[in-house]
Amino acid sequence: KVENMSKSVLINNIWSDGQGAAVSIINPATSQEIANFNAATENQVNDAVKSARAAFKTWSQKLRAERIAIVENYGKELEKRRDEIALCLANDTGKPLWETKGEAAAMIGKIGISIRGYNDRTGEIQKDTAFGHLAMTHKAYGVMAVLGPFNFPGHLPNGHIVPALLAGN
């Protein structure tokens, strides 16, 4: 059990206390409380979005190879913490450990899948055609938010976050 996760809000790479409502996380399989903390307030969420928008300027300009290397390092961290992630997911969802080990593995596997997919779908094309000039480029859009579902709280958000980071968002 995590007694108190007061540092539950990350803004501009600094963990701080949530200033919103108290939240208690209950393992649905055991009815035991596994964590409690305060949620972020609307102002804290707005500050986080402002911070992300400021970071976007730098992140979106990173070379593709730099973004890939960072995402690959994230995958290595997932691998190192595979068992810890599986246990956390089991406690959070009430799923059996064998199933959450599969979810942790899927999170790790998504790194390579996303990199291959990004490389297959992006790039630049410039060429003259019979009807004019054809140009195709890709650009990052900006800050995004992902709301994760209860049934796969690690894998499904990861499947949106990793491709977005690779694309410079």
ChimeraX attribute file (.defattr): number of C-alpha atoms within 10 A of each C-alpha:
attribute: neighborCount
match mode: 1-to-1
recipient: residues
	/A:1	11
	/A:2	10
	/A:3	10
	/A:4	13
	/A:5	15
	/A:6	17
	/A:7	14
	/A:8	17
	/A:9	22
	/A:10	16
	/A:11	17
	/A:12	14
	/A:13	9
	/A:14	8
	/A:15	12
	/A:16	15
	/A:17	16
	/A:18	20
	/A:19	17
	/A:20	14
	/A:21	11
	/A:22	12
	/A:23	13
	/A:24	14
	/A:25	16
	/A:26	17
	/A:27	20
	/A:28	14
	/A:29	13
	/A:30	10
	/A:31	11
	/A:32	12
	/A:33	16
	/A:34	17
	/A:35	17
	/A:36	18
	/A:37	22
	/A:38	19
	/A:39	20
	/A:40	20
	/A:41	14
	/A:42	11
	/A:43	11
	/A:44	19
	/A:45	15
	/A:46	13
	/A:47	15
	/A:48	18
	/A:49	17
	/A:50	15
	/A:51	15
	/A:52	18
	/A:53	16
	/A:54	14
	/A:55	15
	/A:56	18
	/A:57	13
	/A:58	10
	/A:59	20
	/A:60	19
	/A:61	13
	/A:62	14
	/A:63	12
	/A:64	14
	/A:65	10
	/A:66	13
	/A:67	19
	/A:68	21
	/A:69	13
	/A:70	13
	/A:71	20
	/A:72	17
	/A:73	13
	/A:74	15
	/A:75	19
	/A:76	14
	/A:77	12
	/A:78	19
	/A:79	17
	/A:80	11
	/A:81	13
	/A:82	20
	/A:83	16
	/A:84	14
	/A:85	20
	/A:86	23
	/A:87	20
	/A:88	18
	/A:89	25
	/A:90	21
	/A:91	24
	/A:92	20
	/A:93	19
	/A:94	18
	/A:95	17
	/A:96	14
	/A:97	16
	/A:98	11
	/A:99	13
	/A:100	25
	/A:101	19
	/A:102	14
	/A:103	22
	/A:104	23
	/A:105	18
	/A:106	16
	/A:107	23
	/A:108	21
	/A:109	16
	/A:110	19
	/A:111	24
	/A:112	16
	/A:113	14
	/A:114	20
	/A:115	18
	/A:116	11
	/A:117	12
	/A:118	17
	/A:119	12
	/A:120	9
	/A:121	9
	/A:122	13
	/A:123	10
	/A:124	9
	/A:125	9
	/A:126	10
	/A:127	9
	/A:128	9
	/A:129	8
	/A:130	6
	/A:131	6
	/A:132	7
	/A:133	9
	/A:134	11
	/A:135	9
	/A:136	10
	/A:137	9
	/A:138	11
	/A:139	11
	/A:140	15
	/A:141	12
	/A:142	18
	/A:143	17
	/A:144	13
	/A:145	9
	/A:146	11
	/A:147	9
	/A:148	14
	/A:149	11
	/A:150	11
	/A:151	13
	/A:152	15
	/A:153	15
	/A:154	20
	/A:155	22
	/A:156	19
	/A:157	16
	/A:158	19
	/A:159	18
	/A:160	17
	/A:161	17
	/A:162	23
	/A:163	19
	/A:164	18
	/A:165	19
	/A:166	26
	/A:167	21
	/A:168	22
	/A:169	21
